[in-house]
Amino acid sequence: MSDVFEDAMRGQFDAGQHRFAEDEFADDFGKAIVGRVKRRRMVTTTAIGGGTVVAVGAIAVAALNLPLGSATPASSPGCVTWSPSPAPYPVATISPDPTDFSYDVTLPDGDGVMTLARSNGVQEGFDVTLPDGTTFKAPADDASGASVFKLPNLPLVVVAKEDFSGNLTVSVGGADAVVVPTYGGLPPRVVSDATPPPIVDCGTTTGATAIASPFVCGFHVDPRYREDDALTITGAGYKTVPAAAAMVGDPNLKVANPVVSNVDPLVPYVTAVNNEVPDAAAGTGLDPADQRVKASVGVTTGVAVVAVQDGVVVAVPNEGVPASGVVRGQIVVRGNGVSALVLDTDYFSTCPGVTSTAYATLYAVAGSQTLVRQDAKEPPIYVWQQLRGVGQ
Amino acid sequence: MAHWEPMLEQVMRERAVKLLAYAAMVTGNDAEAHDVLQDALVKCFSKRRTFDHVNAAEAYVRRAIPTVYIDRIRHRRTRDKADQRASQPESLVTAVDDQIDIQRALAGLAPRVRTCMVLRFYDDMTVAQIAHTLGLAEGTVKRYLSDGASALAQVLGVPDAGFSYPETVPVISNRKEGR
């Protein structure tokens, strides 16, 4: 009996080999598989050294010239922009429960008590229970470690993050930051009740999703250099105008309204190399996962410069920056490298509710989106790095 | 190019046909075989493991196929669609009528039953080994094998009665008699 089944199976195997004999598996799926493996092998490294020519740490802080509230910022796919309340919210009180590592967060304006219970470890994020009993999981972002979600039907974004010392920071509505000890049952300690600029972002229409893209307002940026096997930022800094002109191949390049004014105007730039494509890359100045990017099957690389303050993205390329990025910024595609140069302050749009970018620094962000088929997208991958140094 | 890429490329170029044939047996569906093989390749090459030879890599990927498939079944939200696909044997083409019948019979089995049958009768695994590989109880595996054997026996026209599931596999000894 067993022999009969075994013979039947071997017959099946032989028939299968016959059916697949002409299959071009490697050609059809090879690139996608290699890309997925590379992403799985993704690593995050600590900050890298200089590498650029001149250290100009003060430039990015002191001389940034970002517009405020001038235009609508870019939004991520599937998100809607929400407007913060004109009135600051009062401090939310947080009561840690050391027995089960959960936290009761009293929402302002009598909106009830929300419970944050840690999922399986810091990296997993939180299990959230809303006042009405609704539960959902708020995963921690791989890079920032923060769980960011919008409360349904309330104009409140909640950010929860544990630091290396074991303290939990919960910011409700962006108006207040409260730190409580994770362990020990000590009373909540209010760190900041001075109503800092609200953390603003687009929440999803479904109510609760982590902000996953550094191209988007409100994304929490890990200050460490974010690296990926598949996508590498090879340049992130400032160029003199002649150097920028040479880079874009336009000797008559004028920079009338520079983002950074030191002694001479400086042009922020970022160059990223997509290792998933051997030669020619498709480039955009937007998040490659943005629905405005008309990606074709293959790999699309997006590069941009964003402003970050207190670890949060507070200014992004405004909606006027087209996917091909020529207005106020310039996209240069050479081989599998894609560069973006910021030629004008109007490149940026500050996020809604942000009243000051005085302490912002600029970050290079890059993303890669692989479209396996027209109806099948791989999850995008993102890398970022703070702009440092002036290159010639 | 990373050190693992040439080996992955070699497996895809030289061994994809065999691996697809095996995956098709496990899944009962040619289209799903492609998906499962992709996932199995990603799973095997994503870990910090090096393969010295393409044979070792192929064997590793093949062992991953049943578990990848069962994981997909467990996590799949569109399970009904998959079952619907699995019950469409007309998409499978072979020139031999008998093989078509067997293929249809295999495709008609529940995913776990089919996987158990392949592991038992193609890979010569014991019940315990199948249970370990798929994360199932041994009793469950026996039940699946019984169900699968009954279905296949009907197609093959052989009696089902008295079938048993050995706990061990035959071991071929190279030792000479009389020493």
Interface residues (C-beta under 8 A of the other chain):
Chain A: M1 S2 V4 F5 E6 A8 M9 R10 G11 Q12 F13 D14 A15 G16 Q17 H18 R19 F20 A21 D23 F25 A26 F29 G30 A32 I33 V34 R36 V37 K38 R40 R41 D229
Chain B: A2 W4 E5 L8 E9 M12 R13 A16 V17 K18 L20 A21 Y22 A24 M25 D30 A33 H34 L37 Q38 L41 V42 F45 S46 L92 V93 T94 A95 V96 D98 Q99 I102 Q103 L106 M117 V118 R120 F121 Y122 D124 A149 L152 A153 L156 V158 P159 G162 F163
